[in-house]
Amino acid sequence: RLSRRGRTIIFSIHQPRYSIFKLFDSLTLLALGKVLYHGPAKQALEYFSSIGYECEPFNNPADFFLDIINGDSTAVAANKEDHRPVDTGKVAEDNTDSSVVDVLHQKYLNSSLYQSTKEALGKVELGQGTKQKVSKQGHEITYANGFLTQLYWVSKRSLKNLIRNPQASVAQIAVTIILALVVGAIFFGVKLDRSGIQNRVGSLFFVTTNQCFSSVSAIELFIRDKKLFV
């Protein structure tokens, strides 16, 4: 439903069932840090069929891809017996999982899918190189949304956290009210003379210092959300 509203969904999943898999538009298969396939999800079976890995009828494509990568499927076993290089390149032995991954990765590098992806990335890099200015650090950090948009959503999230945790909010309000009464009682009835000016300076200094130290409690957000961010 989110994707139909024009949003891009990046989904990392292990062995999805077919009802989920058929919803994917683009598919990327990774193993041992290497890309084995990247392209339209509907063309994945056709691609693997072209390099000698036939998916059995009624088999889940996601399970089929995982079996190929692990090197323990019937399709892989059949391919090992009648292995014929589809295209010229480096020949690797299919006796371990890493060698299977290397062979699949090499075949992907020699495919038209990889060439089209490489060309598309080259155009993007070319466009970015002409527009972006190189900063002193050698690179510039950019965001999809502006500062005001980020501030709005972060503030909204923080407000929800405060509302959902009323105990902390009530305690902070109570402390603020008590402190305000104490400060107000101390500096109540200040006269409009030289000593009154000094008293006002003292009150402003006290209130400013208190606000600075009270804002340190915001560090708790970073400590609490650090694991989630990482």
Sequence and secondary structure as in RCSB ss.txt:
>XXXX:A:sequence
RLSRRGRTIIFSIHQPRYSIFKLFDSLTLLALGKVLYHGPAKQALEYFSSIGYECEPFNNPADFFLDIINGDSTA
VAANKEDHRPVDTGKVAEDNTDSSVVDVLHQKYLNSSLYQSTKEALGKVELGQGTKQKVSKQGHEITYANGFLTQ
LYWVSKRSLKNLIRNPQASVAQIAVTIILALVVGAIFFGVKLDRSGIQNRVGSLFFVTTNQCFSSVSAIELFIRD
KKLFV
>XXXX:A:secstr
 TGGGT       SS  HHHHTT SEEEEEETTEEEEEEEGGGHHHHHHHTT    TT  HHHHHHHHHHT SHH
HHHHHHT   SSSS     SSHHHHHHHHHHHHHTSHHHHHHHHHHHHHHHHHHHH    TTS     SS HHHH
HHHHHHHHHHHHHH HHHHHHHHHHHHHHHHHHHHHTTT  SSHHHHHHHHHHHHHHHHHHHHHGGGGHHHHHHH
HHHH 
